[in-house]
Amino acid sequence: MSHLVASVLAGAALAMTPAAPALAHTEPTGPLTHGAPPTDLRLTVTAPGANASGTHSVTLLCDPDGGTHPKAGQACAELARHGGQFTHRPADVFCTMNYAPVVADATGAWRGRPVHFHQQFPNDCDMHARTGSLFDF
């Protein structure tokens, strides 16, 4: 029984460990270009592996909010609140330890600055906890 308790505690500690920031480049990668759309992103979620549910993509436009993202206003507000960063420290969210990896990608421009984001998460719960509504489609 003590082995089970130790395993559960170790798993809980691992679940609360933040993802390694070196896995993703989330900062805008260039100078603000005049005449460029404020924010125009292509967001993609891919579930690789044998149980893959495929690839889903949307567009996200901000200022004004739009595109094919179902929660464009909320996603734009979160992106602005985090200064263009795609991931953030989750607050009071606990995810199961199941391993069903998902990959989140974003390409385009945030406030006119070129952006490329690519990160694999252990499951969709962890992805949503760390990215909010950005990849919630």
N, C-alpha and C positions, 0 to 999 in steps of 0.2 A: 504494500500500500504506500509506503514512503517513497518508493521509486515513482509511482504515479503522481504523487504530490510534487516531487522534485521536477518531473517532466513538465507538468502543467505550469509551475512557477517559471521554469526556464523558457518555455514557450511564450508566456505572457511578457517576460522581460524582452525577448527578441521582438515581439510584435510592437512594443513601444519604442524600439530603437528607430531613429529617423533614417530615411534612405540616404545613401552616400551621395553628397552633393556633386561629386566628381562624375557621376553617371550622366548628368544632363547639363547642357549649356542653355541657360534660359535668359541670359541677358541680351538686350538688343545688340546687334553686331556691327552697326554702322551709324554714321551721322544722320541727323534728321534731314530728309530731302524735301525741298520746297516743291509744292504741287502734287506730292504723293498723297494717296488716300490716308487719312489718319490711322485707321487700323483695318487691315484686310488679311485675314488668316485662313488657312485651310487646316482643319483639325482632323486627325485620323486616329482611330483606335483599332488595333489589330490584336486578335487572340490567336497566337501561334500554337502549334502543337496538334496532337491527335483530336482533341476535343474542341478545336477551334470553331468559334462562331462566326468567323469571317472578318471582313474589314468594313468599318463604317466611317464615312467621312461627311463633314459639314463645312460650310463656310461661316466665318464670323466677321461681321463688319461692326465697327464702333464709331460713334460720333458722326452720323446718327447710327444707332444700333440696328442691326438687321442681319441679312444672310439667311442661310438655311438652318442655323443653330436654333433648336427649340426654346432655349432660354437665353437668347442673345443679350437682353438687357442685364440680366443677372451676371452672365459671364463677363460682359464688358466692365461692369461695376467692380467685380472681384479682381479682374486683371488690372484695372486702374488702382484699386486699393493696395495691391501688392507691387505696384511700381513696374508692371510688365513681367513680373516673375510668374512662371507657370506653376511652380510648386511652393507650398508653404507648410509650416508645422501644423499638423492636425490638432484640433482642440476637442477633447472629450469624445473621440471616436475610437471605438475598439472593433477591430476586424478579426475574423477567424483566421486560423493559421493554414487554411487550405492553400495549396499551390496550384493556381490556375492563371499563369502569367498573361498579362496584357501589356501591349506596347502603345504608348501615346506619342504622337508626332504632331508638331505644329510648324508650318512654314508660312512665310509671308512677311508682313510688316506690322509692327506695333507702333502707333503714333509716328509712322513714316520711317521707322528704323527697321532694317532687315532682321528677321528672327528665324532661328532654327532650333527647335526643341525636340529631343528624342529621349525617352526614358522608358525602361521596362519596370513594371510593378509586379509584385507577387500575386495579386488578384485585383479584381475590379473594385472591391471595397477599399483597399489601400489606395488605389488610384484616385477614387472620388474623395477620400479623406484628405489627400494631399493636394488635389487640384480643384476642389470645389465643383462648381458647375461647368467649368471649361470643357471637360470631356464627358459631360453627362448628356449623352444623346444616344 
